[in-house]
Amino acid sequence: MFLVDDDASVRRALARLIKSAGHQVQTFASAQEFLGSADGVPEQAGCLVLDVRMPGLTGIDLQRELQSRNCPLPIV
């Protein structure tokens, strides 16, 4: 599972919640960081928990970019 949120306290809290449910999670502070990571467009199964309002590239912008790359990753 992937989590993108610019608020550090929200990222930590959601990551703890996701881990407590038995899932692995990778966190990112921005859409740019997610896209720039080796796992930016993952091939493995998972989903993306995405903040809509972020400075710079917004969550909606990231969703559009992933769609343009034909990334099948579900987004919450």
Wavefront OBJ file of the C-alpha trace (Angstrom):
o trace
v 0.000 0.000 0.000
v 1.177 3.510 -0.775
v 0.284 6.645 1.172
v 0.828 10.187 -0.146
v 0.087 13.094 2.201
v 1.962 16.343 2.802
v 1.008 16.467 6.504
v 3.603 14.481 8.492
v 1.286 13.811 11.443
v -1.448 12.475 9.136
v 1.097 10.288 7.327
v 2.351 8.819 10.602
v -1.150 8.194 11.982
v -2.462 6.584 8.796
v 0.687 4.496 8.392
v 0.258 3.164 11.947
v -3.389 2.376 11.277
v -2.611 0.563 8.026
v 0.209 -1.416 9.674
v -2.051 -2.350 12.595
v -4.378 -3.982 10.057
v -1.474 -6.167 8.918
v -0.545 -4.336 5.707
v 2.809 -2.995 4.557
v 2.835 0.704 3.699
v 5.245 3.070 1.989
v 4.741 6.762 2.723
v 5.515 9.809 0.607
v 5.350 13.502 1.511
v 4.416 14.656 -1.990
v 3.148 13.498 -5.348
v 6.549 14.368 -6.819
v 8.288 12.148 -4.260
v 5.957 9.267 -5.125
v 6.530 9.657 -8.873
v 10.277 10.011 -8.365
v 10.603 6.857 -6.305
v 11.503 3.492 -7.790
v 7.971 2.386 -6.813
v 6.306 5.497 -8.278
v 4.321 3.404 -10.729
v 4.252 0.006 -9.074
v 3.669 -3.233 -10.926
v 2.708 -5.189 -7.821
v -0.773 -5.330 -6.352
v -1.711 -2.606 -3.919
v -3.541 0.660 -3.645
v -2.760 4.316 -3.193
v -4.197 6.378 -0.331
v -3.926 9.906 -1.668
v -4.450 13.364 -0.194
v -6.315 15.573 -2.681
v -5.057 18.949 -1.431
v -1.281 19.213 -1.508
v 1.033 22.034 -2.553
v 2.596 21.704 -5.984
v 1.327 18.605 -7.726
v -2.088 17.911 -6.174
v -3.683 14.539 -5.603
v -5.904 15.076 -8.640
v -2.824 15.926 -10.726
v -1.151 12.723 -9.540
v -4.241 10.704 -10.395
v -4.241 12.170 -13.927
v -0.529 11.423 -14.326
v -1.020 7.815 -13.246
v -3.940 7.467 -15.669
v -1.775 8.808 -18.508
v 0.768 6.093 -17.631
v -1.977 3.444 -17.702
v -1.242 2.612 -14.063
v -3.990 0.282 -12.787
v -3.336 1.163 -9.131
v -6.654 1.823 -7.307
v -6.771 5.193 -5.534
v -8.586 6.007 -2.293
l 1 2 3 4 5 6 7 8 9 10 11 12 13 14 15 16 17 18 19 20 21 22 23 24 25 26 27 28 29 30 31 32 33 34 35 36 37 38 39 40 41 42 43 44 45 46 47 48 49 50 51 52 53 54 55 56 57 58 59 60 61 62 63 64 65 66 67 68 69 70 71 72 73 74 75 76
